[in-house]
């Protein structure tokens, strides 16, 4: 994953100043610790068992999105409590990671409003 470089801050259009960012050395182990604290782990994966808008995204939640091309690493995917997919149409097989994250996070926010 990219670190918080000046280029990343510029691409984030100021969002880095308003969002907490945590860097971890072992994501799979970190997810296990979060799960022990009652936080659900949702992974975005084209093979997800349900569509993103069918999943309950209202509680304490971590959303994991993988790298473009390779997706979520196997060990991290195995630590997810559930996997969701974004339906795709036409010839495009997947979205870039920022768009996929935005779609799922928007749905989580929408569910929390209602």
C-alpha positions as CSV (number, residue, x, y, z in Angstrom):
1,X,0.0,0.0,0.0
2,X,1.1,3.5,-0.6
3,X,2.3,5.5,2.4
4,X,1.1,9.1,3.1
5,X,3.3,10.9,0.7
6,X,2.7,14.4,-0.6
7,X,1.4,12.9,-3.8
8,X,-1.1,10.8,-1.9
9,X,-2.2,13.9,0.1
10,X,-2.7,15.8,-3.1
11,X,-4.7,13.0,-4.8
12,X,-6.9,12.8,-1.7
13,X,-7.9,16.4,-2.1
14,X,-7.5,17.3,1.5
15,X,-9.4,14.3,2.9
16,X,-6.2,13.1,4.8
17,X,-6.6,16.1,7.1
18,X,-10.0,14.9,8.2
19,X,-9.7,11.2,8.4
20,X,-7.8,9.1,10.9
21,X,-5.2,6.9,9.1
22,X,-3.5,3.9,10.7
23,X,-0.5,2.1,9.3
24,X,-0.1,-1.5,10.3
25,X,2.6,-4.0,9.5
26,X,0.4,-7.1,9.4
27,X,-3.1,-6.5,8.2
28,X,-4.4,-10.0,8.8
29,X,-3.3,-9.9,12.5
30,X,-4.8,-6.4,12.8
31,X,-8.1,-7.6,11.5
32,X,-8.2,-10.4,14.1
33,X,-7.6,-7.9,16.9
34,X,-10.4,-5.7,15.6
35,X,-12.8,-8.7,15.3
36,X,-12.0,-9.5,19.0
37,X,-13.3,-6.1,19.8
38,X,-16.6,-6.7,18.1
39,X,-15.9,-5.0,14.8
40,X,-17.2,-6.8,11.7
41,X,-14.8,-7.1,8.7
42,X,-16.4,-6.8,5.2
43,X,-14.2,-7.6,2.1
44,X,-15.0,-6.3,-1.3
45,X,-14.4,-9.2,-3.7
46,X,-15.9,-10.0,-7.2
47,X,-16.7,-13.5,-5.8
48,X,-18.5,-12.1,-2.8
49,X,-21.5,-14.1,-1.6
50,X,-23.9,-11.1,-1.6
51,X,-24.3,-7.8,-3.3
52,X,-23.0,-4.9,-1.4
53,X,-26.5,-3.3,-0.8
54,X,-27.9,-6.6,0.5
55,X,-25.3,-6.7,3.4
56,X,-25.9,-5.1,6.8
57,X,-23.3,-2.4,7.0
58,X,-24.7,-0.5,9.9
59,X,-22.6,-1.7,12.9
60,X,-19.0,-1.2,13.7
61,X,-17.3,-2.1,10.5
62,X,-14.0,-2.4,8.6
63,X,-14.2,-2.4,4.8
64,X,-11.3,-4.1,3.1
65,X,-10.6,-3.4,-0.6
66,X,-7.8,-5.1,-2.4
67,X,-5.3,-3.8,-4.8
68,X,-6.3,-3.2,-8.4
69,X,-5.5,-6.4,-10.4
70,X,-4.8,-8.8,-7.5
71,X,-7.6,-8.0,-5.1
72,X,-7.5,-8.9,-1.4
73,X,-4.7,-11.2,-0.4
74,X,-5.8,-14.7,0.6
75,X,-4.9,-14.5,4.3
76,X,-6.7,-11.1,4.6
77,X,-9.8,-12.5,2.7
78,X,-9.9,-15.4,5.1
79,X,-10.2,-13.0,8.0
80,X,-13.2,-11.2,6.5
81,X,-16.5,-12.0,8.2
82,X,-18.3,-11.7,4.8
83,X,-17.5,-10.7,1.3
84,X,-19.6,-8.4,-0.9
85,X,-19.5,-7.7,-4.6
86,X,-20.5,-4.8,-6.8
87,X,-22.5,-6.0,-9.8
88,X,-20.7,-5.1,-13.1
89,X,-22.3,-4.8,-16.5
90,X,-20.8,-5.0,-20.0
91,X,-17.1,-5.7,-20.6
92,X,-15.7,-4.0,-17.5
93,X,-14.8,-6.7,-15.0
94,X,-14.0,-4.5,-12.0
95,X,-13.8,-1.0,-10.7
96,X,-10.6,0.7,-9.5
97,X,-10.1,0.5,-5.7
98,X,-11.1,4.1,-4.9
99,X,-14.4,3.8,-6.8
100,X,-15.2,0.4,-5.2
101,X,-14.4,1.7,-1.7
102,X,-16.6,4.8,-2.4
103,X,-19.6,2.7,-3.5
104,X,-19.5,0.5,-0.5
105,X,-18.8,3.3,2.0
106,X,-21.7,5.3,0.5
107,X,-24.0,2.4,1.0
108,X,-22.8,2.0,4.6
109,X,-23.6,5.7,5.2
110,X,-27.0,5.4,3.5
111,X,-27.9,2.4,5.7
112,X,-26.9,4.3,8.8
113,X,-29.2,7.3,7.9
114,X,-32.4,5.2,7.8
